[in-house]
Amino acid sequence: MWAGGFLRFQEEIEYFGSRMLPLVRDIEAAESDSIGAPLQASA
């Protein structure tokens, strides 16, 4: 499990690239798809 802090830089950068970047890309894609769309409130 990733604890942060980059104490084991190689392992943690690999984790970040394989687990975190896809999530960020998904968020960016969802945001770019919704540009110009009406805002929706979330619960």
Secondary structure by P-SEA (a helix, b strand, c coil): cccccccaaaaaaaaaaaccaaaaaaaaaaaaaaccccccccc
